[in-house]
Amino acid sequence: MNYEVNSFQNYESITIGELKDQANSLLNLVTEEQRPLRVCMNNGKEFLLFPQDLLAPICDSDFRLILLSAMRYAMGKNTCMPVVVSDYIKRHIRLLDDKFLVLAADDIRRYLEDYAEHEPKLNLWQSLLGVLETEQRARATREARKIRPCPACGKPLEIMSIADSWHSPGGFDVIAHCRNCLADYEWFCDKNGGTSDMKQYFFG
């Protein structure tokens, strides 16, 4: 509702060629004057140059608590706030850390277990819970697919299978093979992206 799609359009923009030619002076401008700069690629895509400290608010651990507080406040309200908070989380879910996903999903589950029949925007919270759980599963899948070195020789292991875990609901059991040692290993990733210690796997 209050989201501005073209929120960066007012920043000065340059082409990728100009960035190459004037790199030092332009980077000084960005860092010293705290002025973000839009860089336009030849393929029509754009990226933004800005000082790292501009990300401080969303990298601050308190940001997670503030957003969770806003979500908890919006629960049960028959106002525009549930839509604003839910849409914000969905838009920026890739920037939110794993701990936020866990806490937010747990909060919504507990709330719906106790108050679903009284919630005026039940579909909204069910939808947000689904989005949070989908993102958790996607991150756990990416973690499961990460290449890990063989503990014996250090060569990269080749993933052979990834299956739903019986150790950890929502997680994955991973089996991998080392082509150098001809050994197989297994580990599991939980739904929050955590991984167990690796151990040798014996078929049968």
N, C-alpha and C positions, 0 to 999 in steps of 0.2 A: 504493500500500500504506500509506504513512504520510501520505497526503494527506487533509486534513480538509476535507470539502465545505463545511461551515458555519463556516469559520474566522473569520468576522467577526461571528457571531451574538452574541458576548459584548460587543460594543461598544454603547454607548448609542445609541439611535435616536430620531429626531424626524420629524415630518411636514414636508412641503414648506411648509405654512402657517406652522408654528413657525419654520422657517428664515427665511422672509421677515420675520416679526415681530421676530425676535431676532438678525438676521444679525451685527451687530457683536460682541455678547457671545459668541455661539457660535463665531465665527471666532477670537476671542481665546482661547477655551478650547482650541480645536484646536491653534493655533500655540504658545501659551505652555505648555500642559500636555502637549503631544504626545499628545493623546487623540483618535484617529480617531472620527468620528461618522457613523453610518448615517442617510441621509436617505431617508425613505419617500415615494414619489410617489403621487399619487391613483390611478394606473393599476396599482398593485401593484409597480412596479419600484423598485429601490433603487440609490443610488449612495453613494460613500464620500467624505467630506471628511477630508483628512489633510495634514500639512505635506509640502512637496515633498521635504525631506531624507530622509523615510522611504523614498523610492525610490532613494536613493544607492547601496545595495548592488547593485541590478540595473542601474543606470546606469554603474557603475564598469567601466572596460574590463577590469579583472582578473576580473570575474564571468564574462566570456566564456571566459577561459583556465581558470578553475576548473571550469566546466561541461564544457569540452572534455577537461580532465584526468580528470574523473569518467567521461566517456564512454569515453575510451581505456582507463582502468583496467578498466571493466566488460567490454570486448571479450575474448572467450575464456573468460570466467568462467561456470561452471555453478552460479551462486548466484542470489539474488534481486536483486543489483545491476543486471544488465542491464535487468530489468523496471522497477525504480525509476527509473533514469536515462532510459530510453526514454520511459516514461510522463510523466515530469516535462517533458522536452523537448516532447512532443506537446501537453501541457496548456498550456504557456506559450509556444508557438512564436511567437505574435503579439508577445510582448514581447522576443524575441531579435532582435538586429540582423542586417543583411544579411551582415556579415562572418562572424558565427557560422554562418549557414546554409551559406556557401561552404566554410568550414573543416571543419565537421562532415560535410557531404556528401562532400567530398574524402577525409577520413579513412576514412569507412566504405567508399567505393569501393575505395581502395587496400588496406584491410584484407581485404575480401572477395575481391579479386583474388588475394591471397597465401594466405589462410587459410580460405577458405570451406569447404573439405572437412573442416577440423578444428573448425569453430565449432559449439558445442553448441546455440546459439540462433540459427541462421541466419535463420529466418523473421522473428524479431524485428528483426534489423539490416536485413534487406531492407525490412521494413515501415517502419522509421524513415527509411531512405534515401528511400523513396517519398514520405513525408510532407514531408521537407525539400525534395525536388525540386518537389513540388506547390506548397509555399509560395513557393519561389523564382520559379516560373513565375507564380503569382498576383501577386506583387509586381512582377515585370517587366511584366505585363499592365497593372496599375494605372499604372505609370510611363509606359507607352506611351500610355495613354489621357488622360494629363494635358493640359489645355489649355495651349497655348503661344502667345505673341503673335507676330504677323507681324513679321519683322525689318524690313520696309519701313515699315509704317504703325502697328504696335503693336496692331492689332485682334486679337481672339482668332481663332486658326485653327480650322477645322472638320475634324475627323478624317474622312478619306475611306476609308482602309483600314489594317488592321493584319494583317500576314502574317508567318509564320515567316521569320526572317532567314537569308539565305545568307552574310552577313558574320560572324555570331556565332551558332553553334549554341545553341539554347535561347532566343534572343532574338527580337526582332520588328523588321521593317521597317515604318515608319510613313509614310503619305502624307497630307498635310493641305492644305486649300484656304483661301485668304483671300477672303471675299466682297467685301471692300472694294477690294483691289488686283487681284482675279481672277487671282492667282498661286498656284502650287502649290509645296509644299516637301516634302522628305523628310529623315528621319533614322532611326537605328536605336537600339534599346535592347538592351543585352546582358542575359543571364540574371540578372545581379547587380543590375540596376536602373540601371546606368550608361547615359548617352545620348551619342550622337555629336553633332558640330556639325550644324546645320541647313543644308541647301543647296537651291537651287531645283530643282524637279523638272520635267522636260519629258517629256510623254507620247511614246511611240514611240521 
